[in-house]
């Protein structure tokens, strides 16, 4: 994706190379597996793998504890408020999107996602190294932006409202309840279904702004509505969050507990869509 309007969210390999060569390079976070990082990463990148670190109860006490842990890990990796951050993964995938979302939730004002990830970096003949860069821990603490996160009560209280779009980013089988990954299968009532992979081109970069705008608008996910993406555990939902941020949507909340929480809670309503 090369649309200039997305520059504050996505960064392309050539732009990143110039920033890394500047006097004020960004903190570069490689969020792939440790094995992938050790096999070759962008010089200077610090490793951070948060995959599998999930929360399935967004009630206040566990939510606060979980977010404190994530905030602490980010500080250990060197996050500060006065240094830009670039997050990258294999492509523009859900790993990168979720760390991007965490940083925006904690109020960081200058975080980007490398569009196309290390695949795009390699395609542009960017250098790689196997030499690990040790992180320099900081004393950073975030300033949480509550409007970027949704809990189960936030979703429940918004069901049926015309000014809110609940967005299911899972696969067709998960959405229709054919693949059950919680106590119950199905979907949050009234949810719009757009699988997260539809945000991407075959090469793993985000689609153009025009293509993304057409897709979401056709489904009724428009910028005048508050949008709450969800998936199984807030990963694919974070990818939709990034896509909608690229489009400039002003109100997007990642439902962190997502279907694992909602489907396990028998006091919350579900539906069984017949078609995806």
DATA-V33821 format. One record per residue. N is the residue number from 1. RES is the residue in three letters. OMEGA is omega in whole degrees, 0 to 359 (NA if undefined). NEAR is the number of other C-alpha atoms within 8 Angstrom. D_FIRST is the distance of its C-alpha to the first C-alpha in Angstrom with 2 decimals. Layout:
# DATA-V33821
<<N/RES/OMEGA/NEAR/D_FIRST> <N/RES/OMEGA/NEAR/D_FIRST>>
This chain:
# DATA-V33821
<<1/UNK/184/8/0.00> <2/UNK/182/6/3.79> <3/UNK/184/8/6.02> <4/UNK/180/5/9.07> <5/UNK/181/6/10.35> <6/UNK/189/11/8.32> <7/UNK/182/8/9.75> <8/UNK/182/8/12.65> <9/UNK/182/11/11.10> <10/UNK/176/11/8.20> <11/UNK/181/12/9.05> <12/UNK/184/10/8.07> <13/UNK/182/12/11.15> <14/UNK/178/7/12.69> <15/UNK/178/8/12.75> <16/UNK/180/10/14.18> <17/UNK/178/9/16.70> <18/UNK/180/8/17.94> <19/UNK/180/10/18.41> <20/UNK/180/9/20.28> <21/UNK/182/7/22.51> <22/UNK/179/7/23.36> <23/UNK/181/4/26.51> <24/UNK/183/7/24.87> <25/UNK/179/10/22.42> <26/UNK/166/10/20.76> <27/UNK/185/12/22.15> <28/UNK/183/11/20.02> <29/UNK/175/12/20.43> <30/UNK/188/14/20.14> <31/UNK/177/14/20.56> <32/UNK/177/13/21.23> <33/UNK/178/7/24.82> <34/UNK/179/8/27.42> <35/UNK/179/6/27.88> <36/UNK/179/9/24.29> <37/UNK/183/12/24.40> <38/UNK/179/10/27.73> <39/UNK/179/7/26.62> <40/UNK/181/9/24.12> <41/UNK/179/13/21.82> <42/UNK/182/10/20.23> <43/UNK/179/9/23.31> <44/UNK/183/7/24.37> <45/UNK/175/12/22.56> <46/UNK/182/13/24.82> <47/UNK/177/12/25.00> <48/UNK/180/9/24.74> <49/UNK/178/9/24.93> <50/UNK/181/8/25.45> <51/UNK/180/6/24.99> <52/UNK/177/4/28.08> <53/UNK/190/5/29.13> <54/UNK/178/8/29.37> <55/UNK/181/11/31.49> <56/UNK/175/10/33.26> <57/UNK/183/8/35.41> <58/UNK/168/12/33.90> <59/UNK/193/8/37.37> <60/UNK/184/6/37.90> <61/UNK/179/6/39.67> <62/UNK/179/10/37.43> <63/UNK/180/11/34.28> <64/UNK/180/8/35.51> <65/UNK/180/8/36.53> <66/UNK/182/9/33.23> <67/UNK/174/8/31.21> <68/UNK/180/8/33.73> <69/UNK/180/8/33.18> <70/UNK/179/8/29.38> <71/UNK/180/11/29.87> <72/UNK/179/9/32.43> <73/UNK/178/8/30.30> <74/UNK/177/9/27.48> <75/UNK/178/14/30.20> <76/UNK/179/11/31.53> <77/UNK/173/13/28.19> <78/UNK/179/11/28.46> <79/UNK/172/13/26.48> <80/UNK/181/9/27.80> <81/UNK/187/8/27.03> <82/UNK/179/4/27.01> <83/UNK/177/11/24.38> <84/UNK/182/11/20.61> <85/UNK/172/12/19.13> <86/UNK/179/12/16.12> <87/UNK/175/15/16.07> <88/UNK/177/17/14.88> <89/UNK/180/14/15.93> <90/UNK/175/10/15.80> <91/UNK/172/13/12.24> <92/UNK/190/17/10.40> <93/UNK/184/11/13.76> <94/UNK/176/10/16.51> <95/UNK/181/12/18.28> <96/UNK/183/13/15.74> <97/UNK/183/16/15.26> <98/UNK/177/13/19.04> <99/UNK/174/11/19.75> <100/UNK/181/13/17.20> <101/UNK/178/11/19.11> <102/UNK/182/8/22.44> <103/UNK/177/10/21.75> <104/UNK/177/12/20.77> <105/UNK/180/12/23.79> <106/UNK/169/11/25.95> <107/UNK/178/10/24.92> <108/UNK/189/11/23.05> <109/UNK/184/7/21.60> <110/UNK/178/8/19.10> <111/UNK/180/13/17.10> <112/UNK/175/12/13.46> <113/UNK/179/14/11.62> <114/UNK/185/16/10.42> <115/UNK/183/15/7.04> <116/UNK/176/15/8.50> <117/UNK/184/15/11.85> <118/UNK/175/13/14.69> <119/UNK/178/9/13.80> <120/UNK/178/11/10.96> <121/UNK/178/11/13.58> <122/UNK/181/9/16.17> <123/UNK/177/7/14.35> <124/UNK/179/8/14.23> <125/UNK/176/6/17.92> <126/UNK/182/10/17.77> <127/UNK/176/7/21.24> <128/UNK/177/8/22.44> <129/UNK/172/9/25.72> <130/UNK/179/9/28.03> <131/UNK/183/6/29.77> <132/UNK/175/9/29.32> <133/UNK/180/9/28.83> <134/UNK/179/5/31.25> <135/UNK/174/8/30.07> <136/UNK/185/7/32.01> <137/UNK/178/9/32.92> <138/UNK/175/10/32.85> <139/UNK/184/6/34.81> <140/UNK/165/8/31.78> <141/UNK/183/7/32.06> <142/UNK/174/8/29.48> <143/UNK/190/7/29.95> <144/UNK/175/7/28.89> <145/UNK/187/10/27.16> <146/UNK/182/7/28.97> <147/UNK/178/8/26.94> <148/UNK/181/11/23.95> <149/UNK/175/11/26.16> <150/UNK/173/14/28.18> <151/UNK/180/11/31.43> <152/UNK/179/13/33.37> <153/UNK/176/7/35.53> <154/UNK/181/8/32.63> <155/UNK/181/12/31.47> <156/UNK/184/8/35.06> <157/UNK/181/6/35.90> <158/UNK/181/8/33.02> <159/UNK/177/9/33.69> <160/UNK/180/6/34.36> <161/UNK/182/6/33.13> <162/UNK/181/6/31.40> <163/UNK/181/7/29.34> <164/UNK/174/12/27.77> <165/UNK/172/13/25.37> <166/UNK/190/13/25.76> <167/UNK/178/12/22.76> <168/UNK/185/16/23.53> <169/UNK/184/14/20.61> <170/UNK/178/14/22.95> <171/UNK/177/7/23.72> <172/UNK/183/9/25.85> <173/UNK/177/9/28.91> <174/UNK/182/14/28.63> <175/UNK/182/16/28.15> <176/UNK/178/15/31.14> <177/UNK/177/12/33.27> <178/UNK/174/9/33.70> <179/UNK/186/8/32.32> <180/UNK/183/10/34.13> <181/UNK/176/9/32.97> <182/UNK/179/10/35.18> <183/UNK/179/8/38.70> <184/UNK/174/8/37.54> <185/UNK/180/15/34.89> <186/UNK/186/15/33.13> <187/UNK/172/15/30.95> <188/UNK/184/11/31.32> <189/UNK/177/8/33.06> <190/UNK/184/7/30.95> <191/UNK/171/10/27.59> <192/UNK/183/10/24.70> <193/UNK/171/10/23.20> <194/UNK/182/9/19.49> <195/UNK/188/10/18.96> <196/UNK/182/12/16.22> <197/UNK/180/5/14.87> <198/UNK/174/7/13.93> <199/UNK/193/10/10.92> <200/UNK/170/12/9.39> <201/UNK/178/9/8.89> <202/UNK/181/5/11.92> <203/UNK/177/6/10.49> <204/UNK/172/11/9.86> <205/UNK/176/13/6.18> <206/UNK/174/12/5.57> <207/UNK/179/10/5.91> <208/UNK/177/9/5.42> <209/UNK/181/11/7.95> <210/UNK/181/6/10.54> <211/UNK/179/8/10.53> <212/UNK/181/12/10.80> <213/UNK/179/9/13.35> <214/UNK/183/8/15.32> <215/UNK/183/8/15.61> <216/UNK/180/10/16.86> <217/UNK/179/9/18.98> <218/UNK/180/7/20.62> <219/UNK/180/7/21.73> <220/UNK/177/7/23.17> <221/UNK/189/11/20.86> <222/UNK/187/8/20.73> <223/UNK/178/9/20.37> <224/UNK/181/6/24.14> <225/UNK/168/11/24.80> <226/UNK/184/12/24.82> <227/UNK/179/12/22.63> <228/UNK/176/14/23.88> <229/UNK/172/16/21.84> <230/UNK/177/18/23.95> <231/UNK/175/13/24.09> <232/UNK/183/12/26.79> <233/UNK/176/14/26.59> <234/UNK/181/15/23.72> <235/UNK/178/12/21.07> <236/UNK/175/16/19.08> <237/UNK/177/15/19.87> <238/UNK/178/14/18.15> <239/UNK/175/13/14.90> <240/UNK/176/12/15.40> <241/UNK/180/14/16.34> <242/UNK/180/12/13.01> <243/UNK/181/11/11.23> <244/UNK/173/10/14.00> <245/UNK/176/11/13.89> <246/UNK/180/12/10.36> <247/UNK/178/10/12.16> <248/UNK/178/7/15.07> <249/UNK/188/11/17.61> <250/UNK/186/7/20.64> <251/UNK/179/10/22.53> <252/UNK/180/14/21.06> <253/UNK/174/13/23.41> <254/UNK/175/14/22.82> <255/UNK/191/15/26.03> <256/UNK/181/13/26.77> <257/UNK/175/17/29.71> <258/UNK/191/14/28.08> <259/UNK/180/13/29.93> <260/UNK/177/12/32.00> <261/UNK/185/13/33.63> <262/UNK/182/11/33.80> <263/UNK/179/14/35.03> <264/UNK/182/10/37.62> <265/UNK/184/8/39.08> <266/UNK/177/6/41.53> <267/UNK/181/4/42.15> <268/UNK/184/8/38.71> <269/UNK/175/7/38.14> <270/UNK/171/9/36.03> <271/UNK/181/8/35.56> <272/UNK/179/10/35.29> <273/UNK/181/10/32.81> <274/UNK/180/5/33.99> <275/UNK/178/5/30.67> <276/UNK/NA/8/27.08>>
